[in-house]
């Protein structure tokens, strides 16, 4: 037996096994939302804001950027002075979450945006672009439609997992071919299980952020039906 070859094989096997194990460990770490990490970022944001006359450490976005994607935290402004590095689950550190701020005018609060949703939407947009036009299926509200996913080449309807309820959420599209996630099932559940006082005509998406680490990213404004009190798309 060639012992040199055996030794090399054993070393290579250990190397390959460790190489396979490490990414899984890192993947698990980078996909888990931790409250203590959010609190650490919140503390850093608060300290930066205090030291800079109320200015927030955020990236500049276009004025028409949807509200829950409009204020991503710029970790370059708070590291390493206010925290050593971005959390392991942050996009900037190889994670799947983007740290964002909500309520920036009254009470800047750190939340998470699950970027896996953006990847699914990107795939949908690529298929729509390849087709040349969106295959609208049914009008759900004024300027809000469901899609014919079979025409886009899907064998089954694509969904994303809700960060709020872990149930599957579907996609909708508007007349400008912009794809959104339908959070009505989440809000239906929240309204049935809570004591939320809501009025028709007001955006009720904040119900989802009140007791959660997440934001309803890539969502359309939602309200309640005056008769049924069930979630509906808020028409302009």
N, C-alpha and C positions, 0 to 999 in steps of 0.2 A: 504494500500500500504506500502510496506517495504521501507521506505525512505533511509535507509542505503544502501540497494541494488541499489536503483535508483541513489544515489550519487556516488557509486562505478562505476556504469555503465557509468554515464556521464563523470567521470574522465578518465575511460578507453577509452571511445570514443574519447575524446579530445586527449589523448595520441596517439591513433592509427592514428587519422587523421593527427596529427602533424608529426608522423613518416612517413606517406605516402607522405606528402608534402615536407618534408625536402630533401629526396633523389632526388626528381625531380628538386628542386631548385639547389641543388649541381650539379646534372647531367648537367643542362643547363649551369651553370657556368664553369664546367670542360670540356665542349665540344665546347666552343666558342674561336676562336683565336683572341687575342687582340693585336693590334699593340703596345700599350704602354707597354704590358708585354714583348714583344719581344725586345723593345728598352731598357727596364730595364735590361734584361739579356745581351744584347749587351754591355751596359755600364759596367756591372759587368765583363764581359769577357775582355773588353778592359783594365780595371783597373788592373785586375789580370795579364794580359799579360805584362803590363807596369811594374808592381812591381816584375815580375819574369823573367826578361830578355828575353821576347818573348815566353816563354812557355805558352801553351794553356791549359785551364782547361777541358780536355777531358778524356774519358775513353779509355783504350787501347783495340784495336781491331786487329784481324788477318790482315796480309798484303793484303790478297786477298778479304777482305770485300768490297762489292760494294760501290762506292764512296759516294753515298748519305746516306749511313748508317754507314760510317766509322768513323765519328767524333762526337759521342754523347757527349753532355756537361755533365761533372761530377759536379753536384750541391754541392756535399760535399766539393769541392775545393773553391767554391765562396760564400757559406753561412756559418755563418752569416756575415762574414766580408764585403763582397761586395754587398750583398743583404740579407734581413732578412730571406727569405725562397723561395723555388721554386714557380713559378707562380701556381695558382690554376688549370690551365689547363695542367700542366706538369704531366707526368706519375708518377714522384716521389712524387707528391702531390695528386694523385688520378685522374688525368686527362687523356685524350686520346691522348695527343701529346708528342712526344719526341723532345726535343730541340737539334738541331745538328748544326754543323758548315760546311760551304762550303768555297771554295777558301782559304784554310788554309795557303797556301804558300804566297799568295799575299795580300789578304784582308779578313781575317777571318770574316765571316758574319753569324749571327744567323738566322736559319730557323726552320720550323716545319715539323715533320714527323707524318703523321696521322697513329696511331697504329691500327685503325680498319681494315686497309688493311691487316696488318700482321695476324689478326685473321681469315680473310677469306682465306688467303693463307694457314694458318695452317690447316683449315678444308679440303681444297683441298688436301693437302699433306697426311692427315690421310686417305682420301678415296682412293687415289692412292696407299698408302702403303697397305691398306686392300685388294685392288684388286690384288696387286702383281706386277703390271707394269702400266705405263702410257698408256691410250688408245689414242694414237696419231690419229689425224684426217686428217690434211692437212699440207703440208710443206709450210710455209709462206716465209721463207728465209733459207739460209744455217744454219742448226742446230736450227731453230726456227719453232715450230709447233703449230697448234691449237689443242684443246682437244675435244674428244667425251664425252660431259658431261652426256649424257643419260646413257652411260655405267658406269659412276661413280654414278649413282642414282639420278641425278638432273632432275626434271621435266622441268625446264627452265634454261637457261645459267646463272651461277652466275656472278655478276658484282660488281664493287665498284664505288662509286661516286667520280669523279675527284675533288680534292681540287682547281683546277685551273679554270674549266669551269662548274662544277656541272653536267656534262653529265656522263652517264654511260660508264665505261671502262671495257673491257673484259680481259681475261687471256690468256697467251701463255706459252709454256714450251719448254725447250731445250732437247737435246739428253741425258743429264745427269739427267733428271727428275726434274730440278729446275724450279719452277713456277714464272712467272713474270707478271707484269701489262703492258698492251699495251697502251702506251701514244700517239700513232700515231694520233688519232682523236684530241687530245689537240694541238699537234704540227701543224696539218693541219689547224686548226682554227687560231692559232697564226701566221702562215706564211701568211695566207690570209688576216688577219686583221692588220698586222704590216709591218714595213719596215726593216725586218731583212735580212741582207746579209749573206748568208750561201753558203758553197761550198760542193759538193759531197765528201764524205770521212771524213768529220769532224763531231764530235759528237755535235748535236744541242740541247741537252736537257737543256742546260743553258738558252735557250730562255724562258723556263717555269719559271725559278727561278729569272730572271731579275726583274720582276715587281710583284712578288708574295711573300707571307710569307712562302710558302711551297717548298718542294723538291719533285721531281718525284721518290718517293721511290719504291724499288723493280722493277726497270726498267732495260731494256737492252739498250745499246748504240743505238742511232738513228741518221740517217743522212737524206739526200735528194737524190732523184733519179735525175741523170744527165739530163734526158730528160723531165720529168714531173715536177720536182722540188717539188715532194710530199714526205712526210716522209716515210722512209724505215728503216728496221733494218740494222744497220751498221755491215757488215760482216767482220770478222777478216781476 
